[in-house]
Amino acid sequence: MKTQSASVRNARGFTLIEVLIALILTGLVTVAIMNTYVTQHENYIVQDDVTTMQQSSRASIDELTRQIRMAGHHLPNGLAAIVASNTNPDTITITYHGNDCETYLSDPMPQPSAELKCGSDISCFRPDQWVYIYEPDSAAGEWFKISEVQTAAGHLQHRYDPKELSRRYGANSIILSLNRVKFFVDNTTAPDNPKLMLQIGFEPPVIYADRITDLQFRYRLANGSIVDEPVLITDIREVLIAISAGSGLPPLGGDPAKDRTYTSSVSLRNIGV
């Protein structure tokens, strides 16, 4: 009988207090694990957001650097290599001759609407291309859009609105395939997601990068001074770039994510040389 009683006492279950203590400890461990997971997940989201901002900013700076470095390459007299606009965010327009595609008029234009009779191969030109016509004798020039390339005849047509050039151009006037590139920030179309815009020629601008909140340029001149807007483009020796990217995250922990600003500079090789 004693042996059976001792056996029953040894086989008893957990008490209520023991079960409660076990539940409390399990809850504490679970909460700690969840807090660690949430913290790590938020850190991952923040790091991914930072990576996206870095990639967007760096890609923008690389493209700006590539275009600005070409500014002024083989331009005719009187055509600005850089148009600097201190508009906060700033705007910059870059022009350069990026290839060997050019021709000249073999005959003078009888009227501004006349076709352009060219004296050399025009197969490098294409319809819908913006080009620049320049008359060396008068230093007059303007942009126009090609409507048709008649390669066999050596004629270029410009039948777009406005249908006429502003003037008649004489023989030996030069037609150049120039690159005109404009960068600016659009912070009005979608204020919550401002974008870096790229405009090629005079076509409608397109989105180059998302979440670009600010774009600033400063210009180092030949005398070493730095200005926000140069008076003479030929005085520019270096362009200083600052581009800011905004976070796409909602506030975490009550604090909004901060913008990040990246900087670079470009030494010009076709201006003032």
Residue pairs with C-beta under 8 A, 6 or more apart in sequence:
14 22
42 252
45 249
45 252
46 249
46 252
46 257
49 247
49 248
49 249
49 257
50 260
52 211
52 248
53 211
53 245
53 246
53 247
53 260
54 245
54 260
54 262
56 209
56 210
56 211
56 212
56 245
57 209
57 212
57 243
57 244
57 245
57 260
57 262
58 262
59 209
60 196
60 208
60 209
60 212
60 243
61 241
61 243
61 262
61 264
63 198
63 208
64 92
64 183
64 241
64 243
64 264
64 266
65 241
65 264
65 266
67 94
67 179
67 181
67 183
68 82
68 92
68 94
68 239
68 241
68 266
68 268
69 266
69 267
69 268
69 269
70 94
70 96
70 98
70 179
70 270
71 81
71 82
71 94
71 95
71 96
71 268
71 270
71 271
72 81
72 82
72 95
72 96
72 233
72 268
72 270
72 271
73 96
73 97
73 98
73 270
74 96
74 97
74 270
75 81
75 95
75 96
75 97
75 178
76 132
76 134
76 136
76 139
76 141
76 174
76 176
77 139
78 139
78 141
79 95
79 132
79 134
79 141
79 178
80 95
80 233
81 94
81 95
81 96
81 233
81 270
81 271
82 92
82 93
82 94
82 95
82 233
82 236
82 239
82 271
83 92
83 93
83 95
84 90
84 91
84 92
84 217
84 219
84 229
84 230
84 233
85 91
85 92
85 93
85 229
86 228
86 229
87 184
88 216
89 184
89 185
89 187
89 213
89 214
89 215
89 216
90 184
90 215
90 216
90 217
90 228
91 182
91 183
91 184
91 215
92 182
92 183
92 184
92 217
92 239
93 180
93 181
93 182
93 183
94 179
94 180
94 181
94 182
94 183
95 178
95 179
95 180
95 181
96 178
96 179
96 270
97 176
97 177
97 178
97 179
98 177
98 178
98 179
99 124
99 177
100 124
101 124
101 125
101 176
101 177
102 174
102 175
102 176
102 177
103 118
103 119
103 120
103 121
103 122
103 125
103 156
103 174
103 175
104 118
104 119
104 120
104 172
104 173
104 174
104 175
105 116
105 117
105 118
105 119
105 169
105 170
105 171
105 172
105 173
105 175
106 117
106 118
106 119
106 154
106 171
107 117
107 171
108 168
108 169
108 170
108 171
109 116
109 165
109 168
109 169
109 170
110 168
111 164
111 168
112 164
112 165
112 166
112 167
112 168
113 163
113 164
113 165
114 168
115 155
115 156
115 157
115 158
116 133
116 155
116 156
116 157
116 158
116 169
116 175
117 154
117 155
118 154
118 155
118 156
118 175
119 154
120 154
121 151
122 149
122 151
122 154
122 156
123 149
123 151
124 177
125 131
125 146
125 149
125 156
125 175
125 177
126 146
126 149
127 146
127 147
127 148
127 149
128 145
128 146
128 147
129 145
129 146
129 177
129 201
130 143
130 144
130 145
130 146
130 178
130 180
130 201
130 202
130 203
131 143
131 144
131 145
131 146
131 175
131 176
131 177
131 178
132 141
132 142
132 143
132 144
132 175
132 176
132 178
133 141
133 142
133 144
133 165
133 169
133 173
133 174
133 175
133 176
134 140
134 141
134 173
134 174
134 175
134 176
135 141
135 169
135 170
135 173
135 174
136 172
136 173
136 174
137 170
137 172
140 167
140 169
142 165
142 166
143 180
143 201
143 202
144 158
144 160
144 165
145 158
145 160
145 201
145 202
146 156
146 157
146 158
147 157
147 158
147 159
147 160
148 156
148 157
148 159
149 156
149 157
150 156
150 157
156 175
158 165
179 200
180 200
180 201
180 202
181 198
181 199
181 200
182 198
182 199
182 205
183 196
183 197
183 198
183 199
183 208
183 215
184 196
184 197
184 199
184 205
184 215
185 194
185 195
185 196
185 197
185 212
185 213
185 214
185 215
186 194
186 195
186 197
186 205
186 207
187 194
187 213
189 195
193 210
193 211
193 248
194 211
194 212
194 213
194 246
195 207
195 208
195 209
195 210
195 211
195 212
196 207
196 208
196 209
196 212
196 215
196 243
197 205
197 206
197 207
197 208
198 205
198 206
198 207
198 208
199 205
199 206
200 206
211 245
211 246
211 247
211 248
212 243
212 244
212 245
212 246
213 244
213 245
213 246
213 259
214 242
214 243
214 244
214 259
214 261
215 242
215 243
215 244
216 241
216 242
216 243
217 228
217 239
217 240
217 241
217 242
218 226
218 227
218 228
218 239
218 240
218 242
219 226
219 227
219 228
219 229
219 230
219 236
219 238
219 239
219 240
220 226
220 236
220 237
220 238
220 239
220 240
220 265
221 227
221 230
221 235
221 236
221 237
222 235
222 237
222 272
223 235
226 240
230 236
233 271
234 271
234 272
235 272
236 268
236 271
236 272
237 267
237 268
237 271
237 272
238 265
238 266
238 267
238 268
239 265
239 266
239 268
240 263
240 264
240 265
241 263
241 264
241 265
241 266
242 261
242 262
242 263
243 261
243 262
243 263
244 259
244 260
244 261
244 262
245 259
245 260
245 261
245 262
246 257
246 259
247 256
247 257
247 258
247 259
249 257
251 257
